[in-house]
Amino acid sequence: MTSQRDRIGSLESRMEELEATIRGLTEELVDANQRIRELEQAQETADADAKSDSAQDEEAKSDESKDDTEEEESSGPGDDIIVA
C-alpha cells in the first residue's frame, strides 16, 4: 500500500513539473511570437523607408537629367565660345 502511495505521489509530483514546464514554454512561445511580429513590423517599416528613399533618389536623378537635357537643348551651335 505504501508503495502505491509513493508511486502516486511521485506521479503527481512529475505531473506538476510537466505542467510548470508547459506553462513556461507557452509563455516563451507567446513572447517569441510577439517579438517576431515586432521585428516583421520594423522590417516592413524599414523596407517602406528604403523604397521611399530610392524613389526620391530616382526622382532627383530624373530631375537632374531633365535639367541637363534642357541646358543642352537651349544652347545652339552659335552659343559655344571658343577661346584660341
C-alpha positions in Angstrom: 0.0 0.0 0.0 2.8 2.4 0.9 4.5 1.6 -2.4 1.3 2.6 -4.3 1.1 5.8 -2.3 4.7 6.6 -3.1 4.1 5.9 -6.7 1.0 8.1 -6.8 2.9 10.9 -5.0 5.8 10.5 -7.5 3.4 10.7 -10.5 1.6 13.7 -9.0 5.0 15.5 -8.5 6.1 14.6 -12.0 2.8 15.9 -13.4 3.2 19.2 -11.6 6.7 19.6 -13.0 5.4 18.9 -16.5 2.6 21.4 -16.1 5.0 24.0 -15.0 7.3 23.2 -17.9 4.3 23.5 -20.3 3.3 26.9 -18.8 6.9 28.2 -19.1 7.2 27.0 -22.7 3.8 28.5 -23.6 4.9 31.9 -22.2 8.2 31.7 -24.1 6.3 30.9 -27.3 3.9 33.8 -26.8 6.8 36.1 -26.1 8.7 34.8 -29.2 5.6 35.3 -31.4 5.2 38.9 -30.2 8.9 39.6 -30.8 8.6 38.2 -34.3 5.6 40.4 -35.1 7.6 43.4 -33.8 10.6 42.5 -35.9 8.4 42.0 -39.0 6.7 45.4 -38.5 10.1 47.0 -38.1 11.4 45.3 -41.2 8.3 46.4 -43.2 8.8 50.0 -42.0 12.5 49.8 -43.0 11.6 48.4 -46.4 9.0 51.1 -46.9 11.5 53.8 -45.9 14.1 52.3 -48.3 11.7 52.3 -51.1 10.7 55.8 -50.4 14.3 56.9 -50.3 15.0 55.0 -53.5 12.0 56.7 -55.2 13.2 60.1 -54.1 16.7 59.4 -55.3 15.4 58.2 -58.7 13.2 61.3 -58.9 16.2 63.6 -58.1 18.3 61.8 -60.8 15.4 62.2 -63.2 15.1 65.9 -62.4 18.9 66.4 -62.9 18.8 64.5 -66.2 15.9 66.8 -67.4 17.9 69.9 -66.3 21.0 68.7 -68.2 18.9 67.9 -71.3 17.2 71.3 -71.2 20.6 73.1 -70.9 21.9 71.1 -73.9 18.8 71.8 -75.9 18.9 75.6 -75.1 22.4 76.0 -76.3 22.6 76.4 -80.0 25.6 75.9 -82.3 26.4 79.6 -82.1 26.3 79.7 -78.3 29.6 77.9 -77.8 32.6 80.1 -77.0 35.9 79.0 -78.4 39.0 80.5 -76.9 42.1 80.3 -79.0 
